[in-house]
Amino acid sequence: MQTSFGPDTFVVVEKWASLAALGAQANSAHMKAYGARTMDMLTDRVIHILSPT
């Protein structure tokens, strides 16, 4: 399945050393501040975590 992307879609692709590292980043103070500053600009947020297993 594919997620549809439109002209208002923002996509970020990142590679993390581990799921724990991704979790630490997501829960960091600067990411929480970023989320608070950009919350009003989002209609929806979808996070896809891809794994080689």
VEXKOLRO-8550 format. One record per atom (N, C-alpha, C, O): x, y, z negated; atom name; residue number from 1. Coordinates in Angstrom, 1 decimal. Example, Ala and Ser with C-alpha at 12.3 -4.5 7.8 and 13.67 -1.06 7.14 Angstrom:
! residues 2
<tigu <13.2 -5.7 -7.8> "N" 1>
<tigu <12.3 -4.5 -7.8> "CA" 1>
<tigu <13.2 -3.3 -7.8> "C" 1>
<tigu <14.2 -3.3 -8.5> "O" 1>
<tigu <12.8 -2.2 -7.1> "N" 2>
<tigu <13.7 -1.1 -7.1> "CA" 2>
<tigu <12.9 0.0 -7.9> "C" 2>
<tigu <13.4 1.1 -8.0> "O" 2>
! end
This chain:
! residues 53
<tigu <0.8 -1.2 0.0> "N" 1>
<tigu <0.0 0.0 0.0> "CA" 1>
<tigu <0.9 1.2 0.0> "C" 1>
<tigu <2.0 1.2 -0.5> "O" 1>
<tigu <0.4 2.3 0.6> "N" 2>
<tigu <1.1 3.5 0.7> "CA" 2>
<tigu <0.2 4.6 0.0> "C" 2>
<tigu <-1.0 4.6 0.1> "O" 2>
<tigu <0.9 5.6 -0.6> "N" 3>
<tigu <0.2 6.8 -1.1> "CA" 3>
<tigu <0.2 7.8 0.0> "C" 3>
<tigu <1.2 8.0 0.7> "O" 3>
<tigu <-0.9 8.4 0.3> "N" 4>
<tigu <-1.0 9.4 1.3> "CA" 4>
<tigu <-0.3 10.7 0.9> "C" 4>
<tigu <-0.5 11.1 -0.3> "O" 4>
<tigu <0.5 11.3 1.8> "N" 5>
<tigu <1.2 12.5 1.5> "CA" 5>
<tigu <0.5 13.6 2.4> "C" 5>
<tigu <0.3 13.4 3.6> "O" 5>
<tigu <0.2 14.7 1.8> "N" 6>
<tigu <-0.3 15.9 2.5> "CA" 6>
<tigu <0.7 17.0 2.6> "C" 6>
<tigu <1.8 16.9 2.0> "O" 6>
<tigu <0.3 18.1 3.2> "N" 7>
<tigu <1.2 19.3 3.3> "CA" 7>
<tigu <1.4 19.9 1.9> "C" 7>
<tigu <2.4 20.7 1.8> "O" 7>
<tigu <0.7 19.6 0.9> "N" 8>
<tigu <0.8 20.1 -0.4> "CA" 8>
<tigu <1.5 19.1 -1.4> "C" 8>
<tigu <1.4 19.3 -2.6> "O" 8>
<tigu <2.1 18.0 -0.8> "N" 9>
<tigu <2.7 17.0 -1.6> "CA" 9>
<tigu <4.2 17.3 -1.9> "C" 9>
<tigu <4.9 17.7 -1.0> "O" 9>
<tigu <4.6 17.1 -3.1> "N" 10>
<tigu <6.0 17.2 -3.5> "CA" 10>
<tigu <6.5 15.9 -3.9> "C" 10>
<tigu <6.0 15.3 -4.8> "O" 10>
<tigu <7.6 15.4 -3.3> "N" 11>
<tigu <8.1 14.0 -3.5> "CA" 11>
<tigu <9.5 14.1 -4.0> "C" 11>
<tigu <10.3 14.9 -3.5> "O" 11>
<tigu <9.8 13.4 -5.1> "N" 12>
<tigu <11.2 13.3 -5.6> "CA" 12>
<tigu <11.5 11.9 -5.7> "C" 12>
<tigu <10.8 11.0 -6.2> "O" 12>
<tigu <12.7 11.5 -5.1> "N" 13>
<tigu <13.2 10.2 -5.2> "CA" 13>
<tigu <14.5 10.2 -6.0> "C" 13>
<tigu <15.4 10.9 -5.7> "O" 13>
<tigu <14.5 9.4 -7.1> "N" 14>
<tigu <15.7 9.4 -7.9> "CA" 14>
<tigu <16.1 7.9 -8.2> "C" 14>
<tigu <15.3 7.0 -8.1> "O" 14>
<tigu <17.4 7.7 -8.5> "N" 15>
<tigu <17.8 6.4 -8.8> "CA" 15>
<tigu <18.4 6.5 -10.3> "C" 15>
<tigu <19.3 7.3 -10.5> "O" 15>
<tigu <17.9 5.6 -11.1> "N" 16>
<tigu <18.3 5.7 -12.5> "CA" 16>
<tigu <19.1 4.4 -12.9> "C" 16>
<tigu <18.8 3.3 -12.3> "O" 16>
<tigu <20.0 4.5 -13.8> "N" 17>
<tigu <20.8 3.3 -14.2> "CA" 17>
<tigu <19.9 2.2 -14.9> "C" 17>
<tigu <20.2 1.1 -14.8> "O" 17>
<tigu <18.9 2.7 -15.6> "N" 18>
<tigu <18.0 1.7 -16.2> "CA" 18>
<tigu <16.6 2.4 -16.5> "C" 18>
<tigu <16.5 3.6 -16.4> "O" 18>
<tigu <15.6 1.6 -16.8> "N" 19>
<tigu <14.3 2.1 -17.2> "CA" 19>
<tigu <14.4 2.9 -18.5> "C" 19>
<tigu <13.7 3.9 -18.7> "O" 19>
<tigu <15.3 2.5 -19.4> "N" 20>
<tigu <15.5 3.2 -20.6> "CA" 20>
<tigu <16.1 4.6 -20.3> "C" 20>
<tigu <15.7 5.6 -21.0> "O" 20>
<tigu <17.0 4.7 -19.4> "N" 21>
<tigu <17.5 6.0 -19.0> "CA" 21>
<tigu <16.4 6.9 -18.4> "C" 21>
<tigu <16.4 8.1 -18.7> "O" 21>
<tigu <15.6 6.4 -17.6> "N" 22>
<tigu <14.5 7.1 -17.0> "CA" 22>
<tigu <13.5 7.6 -18.2> "C" 22>
<tigu <13.1 8.8 -18.2> "O" 22>
<tigu <13.3 6.7 -19.1> "N" 23>
<tigu <12.4 7.1 -20.2> "CA" 23>
<tigu <13.0 8.2 -21.1> "C" 23>
<tigu <12.3 9.1 -21.5> "O" 23>
<tigu <14.3 8.1 -21.3> "N" 24>
<tigu <15.0 9.2 -22.1> "CA" 24>
<tigu <14.9 10.5 -21.4> "C" 24>
<tigu <14.7 11.5 -22.0> "O" 24>
<tigu <15.1 10.5 -20.0> "N" 25>
<tigu <15.0 11.7 -19.3> "CA" 25>
<tigu <13.5 12.3 -19.3> "C" 25>
<tigu <13.3 13.5 -19.6> "O" 25>
<tigu <12.6 11.4 -19.2> "N" 26>
<tigu <11.2 11.9 -19.2> "CA" 26>
<tigu <10.8 12.5 -20.5> "C" 26>
<tigu <9.9 13.3 -20.6> "O" 26>
<tigu <11.4 12.0 -21.6> "N" 27>
<tigu <11.0 12.5 -22.9> "CA" 27>
<tigu <12.0 13.5 -23.5> "C" 27>
<tigu <11.9 13.9 -24.6> "O" 27>
<tigu <12.9 14.0 -22.6> "N" 28>
<tigu <13.8 15.0 -23.1> "CA" 28>
<tigu <13.1 16.4 -23.2> "C" 28>
<tigu <12.1 16.6 -22.6> "O" 28>
<tigu <13.7 17.2 -24.0> "N" 29>
<tigu <13.1 18.6 -24.3> "CA" 29>
<tigu <13.0 19.4 -23.0> "C" 29>
<tigu <12.0 20.0 -22.8> "O" 29>
<tigu <14.0 19.4 -22.1> "N" 30>
<tigu <13.9 20.2 -20.9> "CA" 30>
<tigu <12.9 19.7 -19.9> "C" 30>
<tigu <12.3 20.5 -19.2> "O" 30>
<tigu <12.6 18.4 -19.9> "N" 31>
<tigu <11.6 17.9 -19.0> "CA" 31>
<tigu <10.2 18.2 -19.6> "C" 31>
<tigu <9.3 18.4 -18.8> "O" 31>
<tigu <10.1 18.1 -20.9> "N" 32>
<tigu <8.8 18.5 -21.5> "CA" 32>
<tigu <8.5 20.0 -21.2> "C" 32>
<tigu <7.3 20.4 -21.0> "O" 32>
<tigu <9.5 20.8 -21.3> "N" 33>
<tigu <9.3 22.3 -21.0> "CA" 33>
<tigu <9.0 22.5 -19.6> "C" 33>
<tigu <8.1 23.3 -19.3> "O" 33>
<tigu <9.6 21.7 -18.7> "N" 34>
<tigu <9.3 21.8 -17.2> "CA" 34>
<tigu <7.8 21.4 -17.0> "C" 34>
<tigu <7.1 22.1 -16.3> "O" 34>
<tigu <7.4 20.3 -17.6> "N" 35>
<tigu <6.0 19.9 -17.5> "CA" 35>
<tigu <5.0 20.9 -17.9> "C" 35>
<tigu <4.0 21.1 -17.3> "O" 35>
<tigu <5.3 21.6 -19.0> "N" 36>
<tigu <4.5 22.6 -19.6> "CA" 36>
<tigu <4.4 23.8 -18.6> "C" 36>
<tigu <3.3 24.4 -18.4> "O" 36>
<tigu <5.5 24.2 -18.0> "N" 37>
<tigu <5.6 25.3 -17.1> "CA" 37>
<tigu <4.9 25.0 -15.8> "C" 37>
<tigu <4.3 26.0 -15.2> "O" 37>
<tigu <4.8 23.8 -15.3> "N" 38>
<tigu <4.3 23.5 -14.0> "CA" 38>
<tigu <2.9 22.8 -14.1> "C" 38>
<tigu <2.3 22.6 -13.0> "O" 38>
<tigu <2.4 22.6 -15.3> "N" 39>
<tigu <1.1 21.9 -15.4> "CA" 39>
<tigu <0.0 22.6 -14.6> "C" 39>
<tigu <-0.8 21.9 -14.0> "O" 39>
<tigu <-0.1 23.9 -14.6> "N" 40>
<tigu <-1.2 24.6 -13.9> "CA" 40>
<tigu <-1.0 24.5 -12.4> "C" 40>
<tigu <-2.0 24.8 -11.7> "O" 40>
<tigu <0.1 24.1 -11.9> "N" 41>
<tigu <0.3 24.0 -10.4> "CA" 41>
<tigu <-0.1 22.6 -9.9> "C" 41>
<tigu <-0.1 22.4 -8.7> "O" 41>
<tigu <-0.4 21.6 -10.8> "N" 42>
<tigu <-0.7 20.3 -10.4> "CA" 42>
<tigu <-2.1 19.9 -10.4> "C" 42>
<tigu <-2.9 20.4 -11.3> "O" 42>
<tigu <-2.6 19.2 -9.4> "N" 43>
<tigu <-3.9 18.7 -9.4> "CA" 43>
<tigu <-3.9 17.2 -9.9> "C" 43>
<tigu <-4.8 16.7 -10.5> "O" 43>
<tigu <-2.8 16.6 -9.6> "N" 44>
<tigu <-2.6 15.2 -9.9> "CA" 44>
<tigu <-1.1 14.8 -9.9> "C" 44>
<tigu <-0.3 15.5 -9.2> "O" 44>
<tigu <-0.8 13.9 -10.6> "N" 45>
<tigu <0.6 13.4 -10.6> "CA" 45>
<tigu <0.6 11.9 -10.6> "C" 45>
<tigu <-0.1 11.2 -11.4> "O" 45>
<tigu <1.4 11.3 -9.7> "N" 46>
<tigu <1.5 9.9 -9.5> "CA" 46>
<tigu <3.0 9.5 -9.6> "C" 46>
<tigu <3.8 10.1 -8.8> "O" 46>
<tigu <3.3 8.6 -10.4> "N" 47>
<tigu <4.7 8.2 -10.5> "CA" 47>
<tigu <4.8 6.7 -10.1> "C" 47>
<tigu <4.1 5.9 -10.7> "O" 47>
<tigu <5.6 6.4 -9.2> "N" 48>
<tigu <5.8 5.0 -8.7> "CA" 48>
<tigu <7.2 4.6 -9.2> "C" 48>
<tigu <8.2 5.3 -8.8> "O" 48>
<tigu <7.4 3.6 -9.9> "N" 49>
<tigu <8.7 3.1 -10.3> "CA" 49>
<tigu <8.9 1.8 -9.5> "C" 49>
<tigu <8.2 0.8 -9.6> "O" 49>
<tigu <10.0 1.9 -8.7> "N" 50>
<tigu <10.4 0.8 -7.8> "CA" 50>
<tigu <11.5 0.0 -8.5> "C" 50>
<tigu <12.3 0.5 -9.1> "O" 50>
<tigu <11.4 -1.3 -8.4> "N" 51>
<tigu <12.4 -2.2 -9.0> "CA" 51>
<tigu <12.8 -3.3 -8.1> "C" 51>
<tigu <12.0 -3.8 -7.3> "O" 51>
<tigu <14.1 -3.6 -8.1> "N" 52>
<tigu <14.6 -4.7 -7.2> "CA" 52>
<tigu <14.1 -6.1 -7.6> "C" 52>
<tigu <14.3 -7.0 -6.9> "O" 52>
<tigu <13.5 -6.2 -8.8> "N" 53>
<tigu <13.0 -7.6 -9.2> "CA" 53>
<tigu <11.5 -7.7 -9.1> "C" 53>
<tigu <11.0 -8.8 -9.4> "O" 53>
! end
